[in-house]
């Protein structure tokens, strides 16, 4: 579910996958695979994503979103 949370936060903040991949220094292909759930991100990558998205910690990426 982390992948959906990343996707939701990016959408809310208007951040593209390309710009997020540049912020966290991973390829757009790797980030795309993470967001689609094809690849599990490392803890290091989750921490970078949390920092880039201004989440307090990577655990906020795992909190469910209200739909």
ChimeraX attribute file (.defattr): number of C-alpha atoms within 10 A of each C-alpha:
attribute: neighborCount
match mode: 1-to-1
recipient: residues
	/A:1	13
	/A:2	20
	/A:3	20
	/A:4	17
	/A:5	17
	/A:6	21
	/A:7	19
	/A:8	15
	/A:9	16
	/A:10	17
	/A:11	12
	/A:12	9
	/A:13	9
	/A:14	10
	/A:15	15
	/A:16	12
	/A:17	19
	/A:18	14
	/A:19	14
	/A:20	19
	/A:21	20
	/A:22	14
	/A:23	14
	/A:24	19
	/A:25	13
	/A:26	14
	/A:27	14
	/A:28	15
	/A:29	12
	/A:30	15
	/A:31	25
	/A:32	17
	/A:33	15
	/A:34	20
	/A:35	21
	/A:36	13
	/A:37	14
	/A:38	12
	/A:39	13
	/A:40	16
	/A:41	18
	/A:42	10
	/A:43	10
	/A:44	11
	/A:45	17
	/A:46	19
	/A:47	19
	/A:48	21
	/A:49	23
	/A:50	19
	/A:51	15
	/A:52	17
	/A:53	20
	/A:54	12
	/A:55	15
	/A:56	11
	/A:57	15
	/A:58	20
	/A:59	12
	/A:60	14
	/A:61	24
	/A:62	14
	/A:63	11
	/A:64	11
	/A:65	11
	/A:66	4
	/A:67	3
